[in-house]
Amino acid sequence: MPIEAEPVEPRQAGYHSKVPEFGLLVIGSGPAGVSAAASFREHDSDSRVQIFTADADVPYERPPLSKEYLRGETDDVTLHSADWFTDRAIELNLDCAVERLDLAERTVHINGRRHPFNTLVLACGVSPQPPPIPGGHRALLLRSLADATALRTAAHGADSAVVIGSGFIGCEAAASLARCNVAVTLVAPEPLPQERRLGADAATRLRDLVSDTGARHAGGVGVVEIFEAGVRLDNGVTIDCDLVLAATGVTPRSALAADAGLNIRDARVVVGSDMATSAEGVYAAGDLALARHTVAGRHLAVEHWQDATDQGAIAGAAAAGEQPKWDAVPGFWTTIGEATLKYHAWGDGFERSRLIDHPDGFTVWYESGGATAGVLTFNRDDDYDLGERLISESRPAPVRTW
C-alpha cells in the first residue's frame, strides 16, 4: 500500500499539544503491532491508524512457518485479509524500514520522509541471528515468511539437513523436515533440548518426541564451522548435509528505541503493565518489550505469540485513553510432529519440578517459593488450565510429595 506522508511543521521546544488527525502510528506488523492497531480502532473510530513494517508480506501467522507451512501442507498463513485492514481504516504500509524516531518532534523517519504521530506503538519484534562461526552466513534462518519459503524450497531438493539449536523453533523445524523425508540431525550444546528451561525430565521427553519423528538428536556438542558440504562439530566430527538451519536465538530490534532515548534493559524496551514506555504517548509490546506483570509483580520478557497479541491489545487500548493492565499468565503451545505441548510459566526460572506420567501423556509441575511457577502438559488440558489458575493465584502445585 502507498505511503502518504504528512507535512510536518517545525515544533518549538515544549510543544506537547495533540493533533488528532495524526492518530496512532504502529511500527511492526507482527501479532503485537496488528493487535495494537485493531484495539486502538475499537476504542477510537475516528483517528488515523497507520502500520509501518519492514516486512514485504501482508501480516501472517508465524507459528505455522516451522510446521504446516514448512511441510507444504498449507500456503495460507495470512493473519488477516487486505479487506480486514480496509474495513477498519487501518493503513498498512509494507516494505518500509523506519530509519529514525524523533521523540521531541514526535515523528518517525522512513525513506527520507517524516511521519508525525499522536501516539506510537513500537512492535518491532526480534531478529534471528546467524551463528558467529566461520561459514555462519551459509545457514538458513527461520523467522519471516520469506525465511520459511526459502527453507521450504531448499528442503524440497535436500536429502539431509542439520538443525543447529534445540529451542522450540529448532525442535519444530527438525521434526517437520524429518516428516518430509529429510534425514535430520538436531545439534545443540545442551545435552537435552530445553534442559535449562524445562528441567531434565521434561527435556528427556522433548528429545524423545523429536526422535519419534525420525530426526536424530545430537546433544552436548557445538558447531564450530559451516562449510559447503556440511558442518564441523567441536568434537571433531563432520556431518555432511544439503542444508543447515540455524535456530540459535534472536536479538530484540531495540536500536531504534535506544537511539531515541527510551529506557532499555537487557536489550528490551522497559514498559509498565499498560505497555507505556518512559516517553509520554509511546508504547512498546511483544518480543521487544520488557513489561511489568501486575500479578507477578515484576518485569518479564516473553516471546510467545499469544502474549504478543495480548500486549498489543493493551498498548492499543492505552493509546486510545483506556487503562488496561497486563495480568494474563504467559503461555504458548508447541507442536513436535503429532504431539502438542502446552506451557504456562512466568518464564524466569523455578526451584524444583516434578514430572507426572499419565496413560497418554504427562504433566510437569514447577514451583518457586512454595507457589506454582509453571506447568508443561502433553495430552492433559485439565492440568494446563489448572496450572494457569494456580500460577495466577500463587498457590502450590497439586503434588503432595516432591
Buried (B, 14 or more C-beta within 10 A) or exposed (E): BEBEBBEBEEBEEEEEEEEEEBBBBBBBBBBBBBBBBBBBBBBBEEBBBBBBBBBEBBBBBBBBBBBBBBBEEEEEBBBBEEEBBEEBEBBBBBEBEBEEBBBEBBBBBBEEBBBBBBBBBBBBBBEBBBBEBEBBEBBBBBBBBEBBBBBBEBBEEBEBBBBBBBBBBBBBBBBBBBBBEBBBBBBBBBBBBBBEBBBEBBBBBBBBBBBBBBBBBBBEBBBBBBEEEBBBBEEEEEBEBBBBBBBBEBEBBBEBBBEBEBBBEEBBBBBBBBBBBBBEBBBBBBBBBBBBBEBBEEBBBBBBBBBBBBBBBBBBBBBBEBEBBBEBBBBBBBBBBEBBBBBBBBBBEBEEBBBBEEEEBBBBBBBBEEBBBBBBBBBBEEBBBBBBEBBBEBEEBBBEEE
